[in-house]
Amino acid sequence: MMNAPVSVAPALVSGLAELAPRYDVILSDIWGVLHNGLAAYPAAGEALTKFREKGGTVVLITNAPRPAVDVVKLLDGLKVLRSAWDGIVTSGDVTRAMLEADPSPFFWLGPERDEPIFDGLKAPMVPLKDARNFVCTGLLDDDVEGPDDYAAMLAEARTHNLTFICANPDLVVERGGRLVYCAGALAQAYENLGGKTIYAGKPFGPIYQEALSIAASVRGGPIDLSRVLAIGDAIRTDVAGAKKLGVDCLFCARGIHTHELGLDEKPLHGEALARFLGGLDHHPDYATELLGW
C-alpha cells in the first residue's frame, strides 16, 4: 500500500497574536516583512512592538550588505518603529568579520552606498587582477542591470581563481512591487563557472549565531531554540535558514513570492501555497500574507 503524500501546507495565521505565547525570541527579516524598499508596513512594526511589550525579544536579521548602523538609518527614514526591535545583524557585518579574519587583498563590486562596511579594514582593496578575494555587495545599478552584464568580469575573476565572498545571498529583492537582482545572483553565476563562493548572510550559520548571541545578551541567558520563531518572505534564505537552524518559521507570502503565488490578483489560499511549496526543499511552519498582530 502506498503511503499518503505528506502535506507541505503550513498553518495559515491571521496574525502574530496566535503564535506569540509559544516563543521568547523572534528573528525577523526586514525587507519584505517590515518594508518593501520604498515604504514601511506599519502593522508589522506594531506587531513586533506588541511582542516585545509582552516580554519577547526581537533581533532583525537581514542580508543587507552594509553596517547595522546604516540599516537603522534606513528604517528610521521609512518610519519603521524603533520599538519593534532589540538588535540588528546584517550580512554586511558578517562580511566585514570575514575580511578581518582574512586580510588578503580584495576586489569589490557594489554600489557606493555599501562602501562603509570596508571603513578601517586592514585588508587592501585592489584591482581585480591583483586580488585574492572578490567581494560582491551588489550590482552597480540594480535598477537596470542583471547577471549577464557581469559575465566578462566573472569570467576574468574565475581565470584568477578568486574566492567570491557574497555579502548578500539574496538572488532578488522586492523594491516597490518589482524585483531587482542582488549579489546572490552573481554568486550563483560564478558558481556556475566553477568558482569558489562563500556566503555571509542567510541561510548560512554565522549570521544566525550572531543574532542568537544578541538575543542571549538581551535576555541574560542561553536561548532555547524551541522558543525561537524566524519570520521572513523568502523561501531560499529565510525559510531555509530557519530550518537549518532548527527553529519554527512564519512565512510572509506577500513579498518576493507575491507573483508566484498569484497574490497580485487574489488573497492567500492554502491550496495555492501547498502547490507552490510542493517542489521546494524547505517549508515554513506558518504562513500569513503580511505580518500583523
C-alpha positions, 0 to 999 in steps of 0.5 A: 500500500502506498503511503499518503503524500505528506502535506507541505501546507503550513498553518495559515495565521491571521496574525502574530497574536496566535503564535506569540505565547509559544516563543521568547525570541523572534528573528525577523527579516526586514525587507519584505516583512517590515518594508518593501524598499520604498515604504514601511508596513506599519502593522508589522512594526506594531506587531513586533512592538506588541511582542516585545511589550509582552516580554519577547525579544526581537533581533532583525536579521537581514542580508543587507550588505552594509553596517547595522548602523546604516540599516537603522538609518534606513528604517528610521527614514521609512518610519519603521518603529524603533520599538519593534526591535532589540538588535540588528545583524546584517550580512554586511557585518558578517562580511566585514568579520570575514575580511578581518579574519582574512586580510588578503587583498580584495576586489569589490563590486557594489554600489557606493552606498555599501562602501562603509562596511570596508571603513578601517579594514586592514585588508587592501582593496585592489584591482581585480587582477591583483586580488585574492578575494572578490567581494560582491555587495551588489550590482552597480545599478540594480535598477537596470542591470542583471547577471549577464552584464557581469559575465566578462568580469566573472569570467576574468575573476574565475581565470584568477581563481578568486574566492567570491565572498557574497555579502548578500545571498539574496538572488532578488529583492522586492523594491516597490512591487518589482524585483531587482537582482542582488549579489546572490545572483552573481554568486550563483553565476560564478558558481556556475563557472566553477568558482569558489563562493562563500556566503555571509548572510542567510541561510548560512550559520554565522549570521544566525549565531550572531543574532542568537548571541544578541538575543542571549545578551538581551535576555541574560541567558542561553536561548532555547531554540524551541522558543525561537520563531524566524519570520521572513518572505523568502523561501531560499534564505529565510525559510531555509535558514530557519530550518537549518537552524532548527527553529519554527518559521512564519512565512510572509507570502506577500513579498518576493513570492507575491507573483508566484503565488498569484497574490497580485490578483487574489488573497492567500489560499492554502491550496495555492501555497501547498502547490507552490511549496510542493517542489521546494526543499524547505517549508515554513511552519506558518504562513500569513500574507503580511505580518500583523498582530 
